[in-house]
């Protein structure tokens, strides 16, 4: 059982309230901290968390029994208590047995990973062919939420490493416009469809899968269509009922939450689209991050520091959102992916004691490509009335030959973090306006509009190169950040009851709309 400690009742919480009441948004005595893990560097020097404040935050983590929760998490305890399940997505990217994971789970994961590898290599080598005896040219992932978001993000991010001739497509919405467009781009006889659903009963996913199944039966034949469909599910009998053959059916387990499932068989289409070796390298990167999270002391632990810093912003500086700002076109889908990981995990108002919380939990996660966002919502970051902590993510080694473009991109990233934190005070603005020979009246009119208050916090994440391994590390660190925050906030991070009511009401609305 996870600890059930209201964080506001701890001594550390009271100390932090007093500290931030006295220090507010001051960046005095800030902690200059840079932590390196493999090819990623996390620069915390522009935070609003001083060394003194971080010490109090680690005291808060200790009082909330974070270390025990981490051990229970990795040890396979049923920490998803409302569904009576373990949470073991870390086991999916583990490549050696150890003393905290059962051999049974390790063997199951290893076996299924081997099946994925063999299937992908058979498809890509032409050993396993389409019904017309020719190699496949397209693969379509049919899934929604956790069966889609991570895969799309990773496929876009790792395309420069693509080692597959297959073109990967995604169907993730009940809006049939997607289907219409896709049918213009593919030929059914050259396409493998991967249907991904934990229960194999997700309404949107099955509605879309049935459209393509019917088209394939019509065009390819009553038996041939089966060579064009693979299934990924916890329930193989449900996939069999749909008509998917056993050797085209891949398993994962109920201890894998959807938003953490791309490391499992859910990643089948990703492995097909990139090549199995690329997929495995991403898993191995995530495994490195898992070991860092499990073994590093809190002071040097990247996910813990990210999480505790976020607690300070949300609960003591009253930030309501946090921005994810990648300065890399390849990471353009990262904010959308992290929205689910963060908000579906911690968007809760009931604590582990079944009580309504009287403190803030998950902030809204949002963001966009940083350079584009400078010309859209950065005005609010710099001079708006909200405090918006931001992660700036810069890839240093780029996958193109346009050096000047990369130089400008990096310069903009560094400049924005500096401008947000340093700001521009009244004297600096006045001197600048005076140098333009403006009258005193003009200066006084413009002066307040050109002041930047500064003290806008950010974390700079520098990635040496966006390799599959480094992407795995980046994603794993974010996963663990949100886990830590859920422990501190005394909420269950691995259920998602909030999605159920809308599903129920949608069925009623369907019946009404049919009348």
C-alpha positions as CSV (number, residue, x, y, z in Angstrom):
1,X,0.0,0.0,0.0
2,X,1.3,3.5,-0.9
3,X,1.7,6.0,1.9
4,X,-1.4,8.0,2.6
5,X,0.1,11.3,3.8
6,X,-1.6,14.6,3.3
7,X,1.4,16.8,2.3
8,X,0.0,19.9,3.9
9,X,0.2,18.2,7.3
10,X,4.0,17.8,7.0
11,X,6.5,20.0,8.7
12,X,8.3,20.6,5.4
13,X,5.1,21.9,3.8
14,X,4.8,24.5,6.5
15,X,8.5,25.5,6.2
16,X,8.0,25.9,2.4
17,X,5.0,28.1,2.8
18,X,6.9,30.3,5.2
19,X,9.9,30.4,2.9
20,X,8.1,31.3,-0.3
21,X,5.9,33.8,1.6
22,X,9.1,35.6,2.5
23,X,11.0,35.1,-0.8
24,X,8.2,35.2,-3.4
25,X,9.5,35.3,-6.9
26,X,13.1,36.3,-6.0
27,X,15.8,34.5,-7.8
28,X,18.4,35.4,-5.1
29,X,20.5,32.5,-3.8
30,X,19.3,30.3,-6.7
31,X,20.9,26.9,-7.0
32,X,23.2,26.6,-10.0
33,X,22.7,22.9,-10.8
34,X,23.5,21.0,-14.0
35,X,23.0,17.2,-14.1
36,X,24.2,15.0,-16.9
37,X,22.8,11.6,-17.8
38,X,24.2,10.0,-20.9
39,X,23.5,12.4,-23.7
40,X,21.2,14.8,-21.8
41,X,22.1,17.8,-19.7
42,X,19.5,19.3,-17.4
43,X,20.3,22.9,-16.4
44,X,18.3,24.1,-13.4
45,X,20.1,27.4,-12.9
46,X,17.1,29.5,-14.0
47,X,14.7,28.0,-11.5
48,X,13.1,29.7,-8.6
49,X,14.2,26.9,-6.3
50,X,17.3,27.9,-4.2
51,X,19.5,25.3,-2.5
52,X,17.7,26.1,0.8
53,X,14.3,25.6,-0.8
54,X,15.4,22.3,-2.5
55,X,16.5,21.0,0.9
56,X,13.0,21.7,2.2
57,X,11.5,19.9,-0.8
58,X,13.6,16.8,-0.2
59,X,12.4,16.9,3.4
60,X,8.9,17.0,2.0
61,X,9.7,14.0,-0.2
62,X,11.1,12.1,2.9
63,X,8.0,12.9,5.0
64,X,5.8,11.7,2.2
65,X,7.9,8.4,2.1
66,X,8.9,8.8,-1.5
67,X,11.8,6.3,-1.3
68,X,9.4,3.6,-0.1
69,X,7.0,4.4,-2.9
70,X,9.8,4.1,-5.5
71,X,10.8,0.7,-4.1
72,X,7.2,-0.5,-4.2
73,X,6.8,0.8,-7.7
74,X,9.9,-1.1,-9.1
75,X,9.1,-4.1,-6.8
76,X,5.8,-4.8,-8.5
77,X,3.6,-3.9,-5.5
78,X,-0.1,-3.2,-6.4
79,X,0.3,0.6,-6.3
80,X,-2.6,1.1,-8.6
81,X,-4.8,0.4,-5.7
82,X,-8.2,1.4,-7.1
83,X,-7.7,-1.3,-9.8
84,X,-5.7,-3.6,-7.6
85,X,-2.8,-3.8,-10.0
86,X,0.9,-3.4,-10.1
87,X,2.4,-0.7,-12.4
88,X,5.3,-2.2,-14.2
89,X,5.9,-0.4,-17.5
90,X,9.6,-0.2,-16.4
91,X,9.7,-4.0,-16.8
92,X,9.0,-3.6,-20.5
93,X,12.3,-1.9,-21.1
94,X,14.4,-4.2,-18.8
95,X,17.0,-6.3,-20.5
96,X,18.4,-8.2,-17.5
97,X,16.8,-10.0,-14.6
98,X,17.3,-8.6,-11.1
99,X,16.3,-9.1,-7.5
100,X,13.3,-6.8,-7.5
101,X,11.4,-8.2,-10.5
102,X,9.9,-11.7,-10.6
103,X,11.4,-14.1,-13.1
104,X,7.8,-14.8,-14.3
105,X,7.3,-11.2,-15.4
106,X,10.8,-10.9,-16.9
107,X,10.3,-14.1,-18.9
108,X,6.9,-13.0,-20.2
109,X,8.3,-9.6,-21.3
110,X,11.4,-11.1,-22.9
111,X,9.2,-13.7,-24.8
112,X,6.9,-11.1,-26.2
113,X,9.7,-8.8,-27.1
114,X,11.3,-11.6,-29.0
115,X,8.0,-12.3,-30.9
116,X,7.9,-8.6,-31.9
117,X,11.5,-8.7,-33.1
118,X,10.9,-11.8,-35.2
119,X,7.6,-10.5,-36.7
120,X,9.1,-7.1,-37.6
121,X,12.2,-8.7,-39.2
122,X,10.0,-11.1,-41.1
123,X,7.9,-8.3,-42.5
124,X,10.8,-6.1,-43.3
125,X,12.9,-8.9,-44.9
126,X,9.9,-10.1,-47.1
127,X,9.8,-13.4,-45.3
128,X,6.2,-12.6,-44.3
129,X,4.3,-11.2,-47.2
130,X,1.0,-9.7,-48.1
131,X,-1.8,-11.8,-49.5
132,X,-0.7,-11.1,-53.0
133,X,2.7,-12.6,-52.4
134,X,4.5,-9.1,-52.4
135,X,6.1,-7.2,-49.6
136,X,4.1,-4.7,-47.5
137,X,4.7,-1.0,-48.2
138,X,2.5,0.6,-45.6
139,X,1.6,-0.1,-42.0
140,X,-1.4,1.6,-40.3
141,X,-1.6,1.9,-36.5
142,X,-5.3,2.0,-35.4
143,X,-5.5,3.2,-31.8
144,X,-6.4,6.1,-29.7
145,X,-4.9,7.8,-26.5
146,X,-2.1,5.7,-25.2
147,X,-2.3,3.4,-28.2
148,X,-1.4,6.4,-30.4
149,X,0.2,9.5,-28.9
150,X,3.5,8.0,-27.9
151,X,3.9,6.2,-31.1
152,X,3.2,9.2,-33.3
153,X,5.6,11.3,-31.2
154,X,8.4,8.8,-31.3
155,X,8.0,8.1,-35.1
156,X,8.3,11.8,-35.9
157,X,11.2,12.2,-33.6
158,X,13.2,9.3,-34.9
159,X,12.5,9.4,-38.6
160,X,16.1,10.4,-39.4
161,X,17.1,6.9,-38.0
162,X,14.4,5.1,-39.9
163,X,15.7,1.6,-41.0
164,X,12.5,0.4,-42.7
165,X,10.9,0.7,-46.1
166,X,7.5,0.7,-44.6
167,X,5.5,4.0,-44.4
168,X,3.8,4.3,-41.1
169,X,0.3,5.9,-40.8
170,X,-2.0,6.6,-37.9
171,X,-5.8,6.4,-37.5
172,X,-6.6,7.8,-34.1
173,X,-10.0,9.5,-34.4
174,X,-13.6,8.5,-35.0
175,X,-13.7,11.4,-37.5
176,X,-13.9,9.5,-40.8
177,X,-12.0,12.3,-42.6
178,X,-8.9,10.5,-41.5
179,X,-10.0,7.3,-43.3
180,X,-10.9,9.2,-46.5
181,X,-7.5,10.8,-46.6
182,X,-5.6,7.6,-45.8
183,X,-7.4,5.7,-48.5
184,X,-6.0,8.2,-51.0
185,X,-2.5,7.3,-49.8
186,X,-2.4,3.6,-49.5
187,X,-3.3,0.4,-51.4
188,X,-5.0,-2.2,-49.3
189,X,-3.1,-5.1,-50.8
190,X,0.1,-3.5,-49.7
191,X,-0.9,-2.5,-46.2
192,X,-0.7,-4.1,-42.8
193,X,-3.2,-2.8,-40.2
194,X,-2.2,-3.0,-36.5
195,X,-5.2,-2.7,-34.2
196,X,-4.2,-1.6,-30.7
197,X,-6.6,-1.8,-27.8
198,X,-5.9,-2.9,-24.3
199,X,-9.4,-4.4,-24.0
200,X,-10.0,-4.8,-27.7
201,X,-13.3,-3.2,-27.1
202,X,-12.4,0.5,-27.4
203,X,-15.3,1.8,-29.5
204,X,-13.5,4.3,-31.7
205,X,-10.7,1.8,-32.4
206,X,-13.0,-1.0,-33.3
207,X,-15.2,1.2,-35.4
208,X,-12.2,2.2,-37.5
209,X,-10.8,-1.3,-37.6
210,X,-14.1,-2.7,-38.9
211,X,-14.1,-0.2,-41.8
212,X,-10.7,-1.4,-43.0
213,X,-11.6,-5.1,-42.3
214,X,-14.7,-4.8,-44.4
215,X,-12.8,-3.1,-47.2
216,X,-10.1,-5.8,-47.1
217,X,-12.7,-8.6,-47.2
218,X,-14.3,-7.0,-50.1
219,X,-11.2,-6.4,-52.1
220,X,-8.8,-9.2,-51.0
221,X,-11.1,-12.0,-50.0
222,X,-12.7,-13.7,-46.9
223,X,-9.4,-15.4,-45.9
224,X,-6.8,-13.2,-47.4
225,X,-7.7,-10.1,-45.3
226,X,-6.3,-11.9,-42.2
227,X,-2.8,-11.6,-43.6
228,X,-3.2,-7.8,-43.4
229,X,-4.2,-7.5,-39.7
230,X,-2.2,-7.7,-36.5
231,X,-3.7,-7.1,-33.1
232,X,-2.2,-5.9,-29.8
233,X,-4.2,-6.5,-26.6
234,X,-4.4,-7.8,-23.1
235,X,-7.1,-10.2,-24.2
236,X,-6.1,-12.4,-27.2
237,X,-9.5,-14.1,-27.2
238,X,-11.1,-10.7,-28.1
239,X,-8.6,-10.3,-31.0
240,X,-9.4,-13.9,-32.2
241,X,-13.1,-13.1,-32.1
242,X,-12.4,-10.1,-34.4
243,X,-10.6,-12.6,-36.7
244,X,-6.9,-11.9,-36.1
245,X,-4.7,-15.0,-36.2
246,X,-2.7,-16.1,-33.2
247,X,0.7,-15.5,-34.8
248,X,-0.4,-11.9,-35.7
249,X,-1.6,-11.3,-32.1
250,X,0.7,-9.6,-29.6
251,X,0.2,-9.3,-25.9
252,X,0.7,-6.9,-23.1
253,X,-0.6,-7.0,-19.5
254,X,-3.1,-5.3,-17.3
255,X,-0.2,-3.9,-15.2
256,X,0.6,-1.6,-18.2
257,X,-1.3,1.7,-18.2
258,X,-2.2,2.9,-21.7
259,X,-0.2,6.2,-21.4
260,X,2.9,4.2,-20.5
261,X,2.4,1.4,-23.0
262,X,4.5,2.4,-26.1
263,X,7.4,0.4,-24.6
264,X,5.3,-2.8,-24.9
265,X,3.7,-4.6,-27.8
266,X,1.8,-1.4,-28.3
267,X,5.0,-0.2,-30.0
268,X,4.7,-2.9,-32.7
269,X,3.8,-0.4,-35.5
270,X,6.6,1.9,-34.3
271,X,9.0,-1.0,-34.6
272,X,7.7,-1.8,-38.1
273,X,7.9,1.8,-39.2
274,X,11.5,2.5,-37.8
275,X,13.0,-1.0,-37.7
276,X,13.2,-3.2,-34.6
277,X,16.8,-2.2,-33.7
278,X,15.7,1.5,-33.4
279,X,12.8,0.5,-31.2
280,X,15.0,-1.5,-28.9
281,X,17.6,1.3,-28.6
282,X,14.8,3.6,-27.4
283,X,13.8,0.9,-24.8
284,X,17.4,0.6,-23.6
285,X,17.6,4.4,-23.2
286,X,14.5,4.3,-21.0
287,X,16.1,1.5,-19.0
288,X,19.1,3.8,-18.3
289,X,16.8,6.5,-17.1
290,X,15.0,4.0,-14.9
291,X,18.2,3.0,-13.2
292,X,19.1,6.6,-12.7
293,X,15.7,7.3,-11.1
294,X,15.9,4.2,-8.8
295,X,19.5,4.7,-7.7
296,X,20.5,8.3,-7.6
297,X,20.1,10.4,-4.4
298,X,17.4,13.0,-4.6
299,X,19.9,15.9,-5.0
300,X,21.3,14.3,-8.2
301,X,18.1,12.6,-9.4
302,X,16.8,14.3,-12.5
303,X,13.1,13.2,-12.3
304,X,13.0,13.9,-8.6
305,X,14.4,17.4,-9.0
306,X,12.0,18.1,-11.9
307,X,9.1,16.9,-9.8
308,X,10.0,18.8,-6.6
309,X,10.7,22.0,-8.6
310,X,7.2,21.6,-10.1
311,X,5.7,21.2,-6.6
312,X,7.3,24.5,-5.6
313,X,5.8,26.3,-8.6
314,X,2.4,24.7,-8.4
315,X,1.8,24.7,-4.6
316,X,3.9,27.6,-3.3
317,X,4.1,30.0,-6.3
318,X,0.6,29.2,-7.5
319,X,1.5,28.4,-11.2
320,X,-1.4,26.8,-12.9
321,X,0.3,25.6,-16.1
322,X,3.7,24.5,-17.3
323,X,5.0,24.8,-20.9
324,X,6.9,22.2,-22.9
325,X,8.9,24.1,-25.6
326,X,11.1,21.9,-27.9
327,X,13.5,23.7,-30.2
328,X,13.4,20.8,-32.6
329,X,10.9,20.1,-35.3
330,X,11.4,16.4,-34.7
331,X,10.1,16.8,-31.1
332,X,7.0,18.7,-32.3
333,X,4.6,16.1,-30.8
334,X,6.3,15.9,-27.4
335,X,3.9,18.4,-25.7
336,X,0.8,16.5,-26.8
337,X,2.3,13.2,-25.6
338,X,3.2,14.7,-22.2
339,X,-0.2,16.2,-21.8
340,X,-1.6,12.7,-21.4
341,X,1.2,11.4,-19.3
342,X,0.9,14.3,-16.9
343,X,-2.8,15.2,-16.8
344,X,-4.3,11.7,-17.1
345,X,-2.0,10.6,-14.3
346,X,-2.3,13.5,-11.9
347,X,-5.5,15.3,-12.9
348,X,-7.2,14.2,-9.7
349,X,-9.0,15.9,-6.8
350,X,-9.5,12.8,-4.6
351,X,-6.5,11.7,-2.5
352,X,-5.5,8.2,-1.4
353,X,-7.6,8.5,1.7
354,X,-10.7,9.1,-0.5
355,X,-10.9,12.8,0.6
356,X,-11.1,15.9,-1.6
357,X,-7.8,17.7,-1.7
358,X,-7.4,21.3,-0.4
359,X,-4.3,22.0,-2.5
360,X,-3.5,22.1,-6.2
361,X,-2.5,19.0,-8.0
362,X,-1.6,18.6,-11.7
363,X,-1.0,21.9,-13.6
364,X,-2.2,22.1,-17.2
365,X,0.6,21.0,-19.5
366,X,0.8,22.7,-22.9
367,X,3.3,23.9,-25.4
368,X,4.5,24.0,-29.0
369,X,7.7,24.2,-31.1
370,X,9.7,26.9,-29.3
371,X,10.7,29.0,-32.3
372,X,7.1,29.2,-33.6
373,X,5.7,29.9,-30.1
374,X,8.0,32.9,-29.8
375,X,5.7,34.5,-32.4
376,X,2.5,33.4,-30.8
377,X,2.2,32.9,-27.0
378,X,5.6,34.0,-25.7
379,X,4.2,37.5,-25.2
380,X,2.2,35.9,-22.3
381,X,5.3,34.2,-20.9
382,X,7.3,37.4,-20.8
383,X,4.7,40.0,-19.8
384,X,1.5,38.2,-18.9
385,X,-0.1,38.0,-15.4
386,X,0.5,34.2,-15.0
387,X,3.6,32.5,-13.8
388,X,4.4,29.8,-16.4
389,X,7.4,27.6,-15.7
390,X,8.8,26.2,-19.0
391,X,11.0,23.4,-20.2
392,X,13.2,24.5,-23.1
393,X,14.5,21.4,-25.0
394,X,17.4,21.9,-27.5
395,X,19.0,19.3,-29.7
396,X,22.6,20.3,-30.2
397,X,23.6,17.9,-33.0
398,X,21.2,18.2,-35.9
399,X,20.1,15.9,-38.7
400,X,20.5,18.4,-41.6
401,X,23.3,20.4,-43.3
402,X,22.0,23.9,-42.7
403,X,24.4,25.1,-40.0
404,X,23.3,28.7,-39.9
405,X,19.7,27.7,-39.3
406,X,20.8,25.6,-36.3
407,X,22.9,28.4,-35.0
408,X,19.9,30.8,-35.1
409,X,17.6,28.2,-33.5
410,X,20.1,27.6,-30.6
411,X,20.6,31.3,-30.2
412,X,16.9,31.9,-29.9
413,X,16.5,29.1,-27.3
414,X,19.3,30.4,-25.1
415,X,18.1,34.0,-25.5
416,X,14.6,33.2,-24.5
417,X,15.6,31.5,-21.3
418,X,17.8,34.4,-20.4
419,X,15.2,37.0,-21.2
420,X,12.5,35.3,-19.2
421,X,14.8,35.0,-16.2
422,X,16.8,38.2,-16.3
423,X,14.1,40.5,-17.6
424,X,14.7,44.2,-18.4
425,X,14.3,46.8,-15.6
426,X,13.1,50.4,-15.7
427,X,16.5,51.9,-15.9
428,X,17.6,49.7,-18.8
429,X,14.4,50.5,-20.7
430,X,14.8,54.3,-20.0
431,X,18.3,54.3,-21.3
432,X,17.4,52.5,-24.4
433,X,14.5,54.9,-25.1
434,X,16.7,57.9,-24.4
435,X,19.2,56.7,-27.0
436,X,16.5,56.9,-29.6
437,X,16.1,60.6,-28.9
438,X,12.5,60.3,-27.7
439,X,10.9,63.1,-25.7
440,X,10.4,62.6,-22.0
441,X,6.6,62.4,-22.6
442,X,7.1,59.6,-25.1
443,X,9.5,57.8,-22.8
444,X,7.0,58.0,-19.9
445,X,4.2,56.7,-22.1
446,X,6.2,53.8,-23.5
447,X,8.2,52.9,-20.3
448,X,5.8,50.6,-18.5
449,X,5.0,48.6,-21.6
450,X,8.7,47.8,-22.3
451,X,9.6,46.6,-18.8
452,X,10.2,42.8,-18.4
453,X,9.8,41.8,-14.8
454,X,12.0,38.7,-15.2
455,X,12.1,35.9,-12.6
456,X,10.2,33.6,-15.1
457,X,11.6,30.1,-14.4
458,X,12.7,27.6,-17.0
459,X,14.7,24.4,-17.2
460,X,17.0,24.0,-20.1
461,X,17.3,20.4,-21.4
462,X,20.2,20.0,-23.9
463,X,20.2,16.8,-25.9
464,X,23.6,16.0,-27.5
465,X,21.8,14.2,-30.4
466,X,18.2,13.0,-30.7
467,X,19.2,9.3,-30.9
468,X,16.6,6.6,-30.1
469,X,18.4,6.0,-26.8
470,X,18.3,9.7,-25.8
471,X,14.6,9.9,-26.7
472,X,14.0,6.9,-24.4
473,X,15.8,8.7,-21.6
474,X,13.9,11.9,-22.1
475,X,10.5,10.2,-22.0
476,X,11.3,8.0,-19.0
477,X,12.5,11.0,-17.0
478,X,9.2,12.8,-17.6
479,X,7.2,9.6,-16.7
480,X,9.0,9.4,-13.4
481,X,8.6,13.1,-12.7
482,X,4.9,12.8,-12.8
483,X,5.0,9.6,-10.6
484,X,6.9,11.5,-8.0
485,X,4.5,14.4,-8.0
486,X,1.6,12.0,-7.6
487,X,3.2,10.5,-4.5
488,X,3.8,13.9,-2.9
489,X,0.2,15.0,-3.8
490,X,-1.1,11.8,-2.2
491,X,-3.1,10.8,-5.3
492,X,-3.3,7.7,-7.4
493,X,-1.5,8.4,-10.7
494,X,-2.3,5.1,-12.5
495,X,-6.0,5.1,-12.9
496,X,-8.2,7.3,-15.0
497,X,-11.8,7.2,-13.9
498,X,-12.4,10.6,-15.3
499,X,-12.6,9.3,-18.8
500,X,-15.5,7.0,-18.1
501,X,-18.5,9.3,-17.7
502,X,-18.2,10.8,-21.2
503,X,-18.0,7.3,-22.7
504,X,-21.3,6.3,-20.9
505,X,-23.1,9.4,-22.0
506,X,-21.9,9.1,-25.6
507,X,-23.7,5.8,-25.9
508,X,-27.0,7.6,-24.9
509,X,-26.3,10.4,-27.3
510,X,-25.7,8.0,-30.2
511,X,-29.1,6.4,-29.6
512,X,-30.8,9.9,-29.5
513,X,-29.0,11.0,-32.7
514,X,-30.1,7.9,-34.6
515,X,-33.8,8.8,-34.0
